[in-house]
Amino acid sequence: MMGARGAWWDLRREAILEPDWECVDTHFHLWKEQLFPDPQEGTLSLRTSRYLLDEFLEDACAGHKVTQAVYVECGSEYRTGGPPNLRVVGETEFAARLARQQAGSFPQVGAIVAHADLRDPDLGTVLDAHREAGGSLFRGVRQSGARLADPAARLIAGAAPPGLYADPAFRRGLALLGERGLIFDSFQFHFQLDDLEVLARSAPGTVIVVDHLGAPVDYTPARAEDQPAFLSWAKSVESLARLPNVVMKLGGMASIVTGYDGHRRETPPSSEEFVEERGGYFRHAISCFGPERCMFESNFPVDSTSIGYVVLWNAYKRIAAEHPADARQALLCDTARRVYGMDVGAAAASPERRP
């Protein structure tokens, strides 16, 4: 029940750390309450709670200075008619309406990452339609390559076709993104990061943003460094970081898809507990990529199952505070604005913060 755990979150209240530190949330979704079939197991229904603009603003305006945010595709508000490959443009139209609605208020929708099938021989037409719908806010495309063999473990992730990122047609589409000045948000699991590295090498002109720290799974109640996935993940991240066209998005570590158990606890984890349990992943990624190629994300409402928004950003600030001021600012906002081409001037204009 993502996005509807208010009473449980209230069991863990924290004061806002460093309320004047500006933050850019590089990854949020919006969707209506609905039942939908599991992407692989059609007999299993999954339920999402309503999480639309009002719910996101309640979280993002709770005390942290979140001035801009990046809307990332999640299958919401597709067109119901017209050419099948253009139905995804409905989500960009939806996100652009939200951006207009938020004009003059914090947080602004500073960029939109849409969906498209990069294998589509008519990809150029789809990208043109996204551009028309989103204007300058349309900054890139996400197409998941995440795949797990066990259907019971997939939940809402892991249903990509096998070998997607190795498909020659997909690689041609990826290169086209770079030619058009668009980025690619990747989502795959940690054991697929070596495949992502091969993909990134095939399109050096395309900036690739790795969502959710590369999605390490198989969480166990231990320090990050002692968890089963950490060593293999860490090795892949070290290799991936050598490619200058790859950027790391820091977050997704409270998601139940990773196996994190915060949602099962009587009391939500504190920011200190979260950093103790998950901080090793963040620190290793920052040490490999550098703050100039790392940026934080809430991944709300997905991660809201296990942690509240205020507590999550307190945890991020604890990690950012381990760095000098310029590096801290890069992690919290500057890298995001540069990578997603967000309007810095609009944020600097200090719009009104919604109550």
C-alpha positions in Angstrom: 0.0 0.0 0.0 2.4 2.6 -1.2 1.7 6.2 -0.2 -0.8 5.5 2.6 1.1 4.8 5.8 0.6 8.1 7.6 -0.3 6.7 11.0 2.7 4.4 10.9 5.1 7.2 9.8 3.9 9.2 12.7 5.4 6.7 15.1 8.8 8.0 14.0 8.9 11.8 14.0 12.2 13.7 13.6 13.1 17.3 13.5 14.3 18.6 10.1 18.0 18.5 9.8 19.6 21.5 8.2 16.3 23.0 6.9 18.2 25.6 4.8 20.0 23.1 2.7 18.5 23.1 -0.7 17.5 19.7 -2.2 16.4 18.4 -5.5 14.4 15.2 -5.5 15.5 13.4 -8.6 12.9 10.6 -8.7 9.2 10.6 -7.8 6.1 9.0 -9.3 2.4 9.8 -9.2 -0.5 7.3 -9.7 -4.1 6.7 -8.9 -5.3 4.0 -6.4 -5.7 0.9 -8.4 -5.5 -2.9 -8.7 -3.5 -4.2 -11.5 -2.1 -7.6 -12.5 1.4 -8.5 -11.6 3.4 -8.0 -14.9 4.5 -11.7 -14.9 1.9 -13.5 -12.8 -1.4 -12.3 -14.2 -3.5 -14.1 -11.5 -1.9 -12.0 -8.7 -3.4 -8.6 -8.2 -1.2 -5.8 -6.7 -2.7 -2.7 -5.1 -1.3 0.8 -5.1 -2.6 3.6 -2.9 -3.4 7.0 -4.3 -0.3 9.1 -4.6 -1.0 12.2 -6.7 0.2 15.8 -6.5 -1.4 16.6 -3.1 0.2 13.6 -1.5 3.6 14.4 -2.9 3.4 18.0 -1.8 2.4 17.0 1.7 5.6 15.0 1.8 8.0 17.3 -0.1 6.8 20.4 1.8 7.0 18.9 5.3 10.1 20.9 6.2 13.0 20.1 3.9 13.8 22.7 1.3 13.0 20.7 -1.8 12.9 23.2 -4.6 12.7 21.0 -7.6 11.9 17.4 -8.5 12.1 15.1 -11.4 9.0 13.2 -12.5 9.9 9.7 -13.6 7.6 7.5 -15.7 5.6 4.8 -14.0 2.8 4.0 -16.4 0.3 6.7 -15.3 -2.2 8.4 -17.5 -1.4 6.8 -20.8 -3.6 7.7 -23.7 -6.4 5.3 -24.2 -6.5 5.6 -28.0 -4.4 6.5 -31.0 -1.3 4.7 -32.2 -0.1 2.2 -29.6 3.4 3.5 -29.5 2.2 7.1 -28.8 -0.1 6.2 -25.9 2.9 6.6 -23.4 2.9 10.3 -24.3 -0.2 10.7 -22.1 2.0 10.5 -19.1 4.2 13.3 -20.3 1.1 15.4 -20.9 0.0 14.6 -17.3 3.4 15.5 -15.8 3.5 18.8 -17.8 0.1 19.7 -16.5 1.4 19.2 -13.0 4.4 21.4 -13.7 2.2 24.2 -14.9 0.0 23.8 -11.8 3.1 24.1 -9.6 4.5 27.1 -11.3 5.5 29.7 -8.7 5.6 27.1 -5.8 8.0 24.7 -4.3 8.8 22.1 -5.4 8.8 22.7 -9.1 8.7 19.9 -11.6 12.1 20.6 -13.1 12.3 17.7 -15.5 10.3 14.8 -16.9 11.7 11.4 -17.7 9.2 9.6 -20.0 8.8 6.1 -21.3 9.4 4.8 -24.8 10.5 1.5 -26.3 13.9 2.2 -27.6 13.6 -0.7 -30.0 10.7 1.0 -31.8 11.7 1.7 -35.5 9.6 4.8 -35.2 11.3 6.0 -32.0 12.0 9.4 -33.5 8.3 10.1 -33.8 7.7 9.1 -30.2 10.4 11.4 -29.0 9.0 14.2 -31.0 5.6 13.7 -29.4 7.1 13.7 -25.9 8.9 16.9 -26.7 5.7 18.5 -28.0 3.9 17.4 -24.8 6.6 18.3 -22.3 8.5 21.1 -24.0 11.9 21.7 -22.4 10.9 19.7 -19.3 11.2 16.5 -21.4 14.7 15.5 -20.6 15.0 11.7 -21.1 13.6 8.2 -21.3 13.5 5.3 -18.9 12.9 1.7 -20.1 13.5 -1.0 -17.4 15.8 -3.9 -18.1 15.2 -5.4 -14.6 14.5 -9.1 -14.7 14.2 -11.7 -12.0 13.7 -15.4 -12.7 11.4 -16.0 -9.7 7.9 -14.6 -10.3 7.2 -14.5 -6.6 10.0 -12.1 -6.0 9.1 -9.6 -8.7 6.3 -7.6 -7.1 6.1 -4.6 -9.4 9.6 -5.0 -10.8 11.7 -7.5 -12.7 9.4 -8.1 -15.7 11.6 -6.9 -18.5 12.2 -9.2 -21.5 15.4 -11.2 -21.3 18.4 -9.6 -22.9 16.7 -6.2 -23.5 19.8 -4.1 -23.0 21.8 -6.3 -25.4 19.3 -6.0 -28.2 20.9 -4.2 -31.2 17.7 -2.2 -31.9 17.6 -1.1 -28.2 21.2 0.1 -28.6 20.4 2.1 -31.7 17.6 3.8 -29.8 19.9 4.5 -26.9 22.4 6.2 -29.3 19.6 8.3 -30.7 18.8 9.7 -27.3 22.3 11.0 -27.0 22.2 12.5 -30.5 19.1 14.4 -29.4 20.6 15.6 -26.2 18.4 13.3 -24.1 19.5 11.1 -21.2 18.6 7.5 -20.4 17.5 6.4 -16.9 18.3 2.7 -16.4 16.7 0.3 -14.0 18.1 -3.1 -13.6 19.2 -5.3 -10.6 22.7 -5.3 -9.3 23.6 -8.6 -10.9 22.8 -7.0 -14.3 25.2 -4.0 -13.8 27.9 -5.7 -15.9 25.4 -5.8 -18.8 24.7 -2.2 -18.2 28.4 -1.4 -18.5 28.5 -3.1 -21.9 25.5 -1.1 -22.9 27.0 2.2 -21.7 30.2 1.5 -23.7 28.1 1.0 -26.8 26.7 4.6 -26.6 29.4 6.9 -25.2 27.5 9.9 -26.4 24.4 9.1 -24.3 24.3 10.0 -20.6 23.0 7.1 -18.5 21.6 7.6 -15.1 21.6 4.5 -13.0 18.4 4.5 -10.9 18.2 3.2 -7.3 22.0 2.7 -6.8 21.8 -0.2 -9.3 19.0 -1.9 -7.3 21.0 -4.3 -5.0 18.7 -7.0 -3.8 18.9 -9.7 -1.1 18.9 -7.4 1.9 19.7 -9.0 5.3 19.6 -7.3 8.7 23.3 -6.4 8.8 25.6 -3.5 7.8 25.6 -3.0 4.1 29.1 -4.3 3.8 28.0 -7.6 5.4 25.0 -8.1 3.1 25.1 -10.9 0.4 24.8 -8.5 -2.5 27.3 -5.9 -1.4 30.6 -7.3 -2.7 29.4 -8.2 -6.2 27.5 -4.9 -6.4 30.5 -2.9 -5.2 32.8 -4.5 -7.8 30.4 -3.7 -10.6 29.9 -0.1 -9.4 33.7 0.4 -9.4 33.9 -0.7 -13.0 30.9 1.2 -14.1 32.2 4.4 -12.6 35.1 4.4 -15.0 32.7 5.4 -17.8 32.3 9.2 -18.0 28.8 9.0 -19.5 27.4 7.2 -16.4 25.8 8.9 -13.4 24.5 7.3 -10.2 21.2 8.1 -8.6 21.4 7.6 -4.8 18.2 6.0 -3.4 15.7 3.2 -3.7 17.3 1.5 -0.8 14.1 1.5 1.3 12.1 -0.3 -1.5 10.7 -3.6 -0.6 11.9 -4.8 -4.1 15.4 -4.8 -2.6 14.3 -7.0 0.3 14.5 -4.2 2.9 12.4 -5.0 5.9 11.5 -1.5 7.3 7.9 -2.0 6.5 7.6 -5.0 8.8 8.9 -3.1 11.9 6.6 -1.9 14.7 8.3 1.5 14.4 9.7 3.0 11.2 13.5 3.2 11.0 15.1 6.4 12.1 17.5 8.3 9.8 20.4 7.2 11.9 19.3 3.5 11.7 18.7 3.8 8.0 22.2 5.2 7.5 23.7 2.5 9.7 21.9 -0.2 7.7 22.1 1.2 4.1 24.8 3.9 4.3 27.6 1.6 3.0 26.0 1.5 -0.5 25.7 5.3 -0.6 29.2 5.9 0.6 30.8 3.4 -1.8 28.9 4.8 -4.8 30.0 8.4 -3.9 33.6 7.3 -3.5 33.6 5.7 -6.9 31.6 8.2 -8.9 32.4 11.4 -6.9 29.8 13.9 -5.8 29.7 15.5 -9.2 28.2 12.3 -10.7 25.8 11.4 -7.8 22.4 12.7 -6.8 19.8 11.8 -4.2 16.3 10.5 -5.0 13.2 9.8 -2.8 11.7 7.2 -5.1 8.4 8.1 -3.5 5.9 6.6 -3.1 7.7 3.3 -3.7 10.1 3.8 -0.8 7.4 5.2 1.4 6.4 1.7 2.3 9.4 1.5 4.6 10.3 5.1 5.6 8.8 8.6 5.8 9.9 11.4 3.5 11.3 13.6 6.3 13.3 10.8 7.8 14.6 9.7 4.4 15.9 13.2 3.6 17.4 13.5 7.1 19.3 10.3 6.3 20.5 11.8 3.0 21.6 14.9 4.8 23.6 12.9 7.3 25.5 11.2 4.4 25.9 14.5 2.5 27.3 16.2 5.7 30.3 13.8 5.6 31.5 15.9 2.6 32.8 19.5 2.2 30.2 22.2 1.4 30.7 22.2 -2.4 30.5 18.4 -2.6 27.5 18.3 -0.3 25.7 20.8 -2.5 26.6 18.7 -5.6 25.0 15.7 -4.0 21.9 17.5 -2.8 21.1 19.7 -5.9 23.9 20.8 -8.3 24.5 17.4 -10.0 20.8 16.9 -10.5 20.3 20.3 -12.2 23.3 19.8 -14.4 22.5 16.3 -15.5 18.8 16.9 -16.1 19.3 20.4 -17.6 17.0 22.0 -15.0 16.4 25.7 -15.0 18.6 26.9 -12.1 17.3 30.5 -12.4 13.7 29.3 -11.7 14.8 27.7 -8.5 16.9 30.7 -7.5 13.8 32.9 -7.9 12.6 31.4 -4.5 8.9 30.7 -5.3 6.5 30.4 -2.4 6.6 27.2 -0.4 3.3 25.6 -0.1 2.2 25.0 3.5 
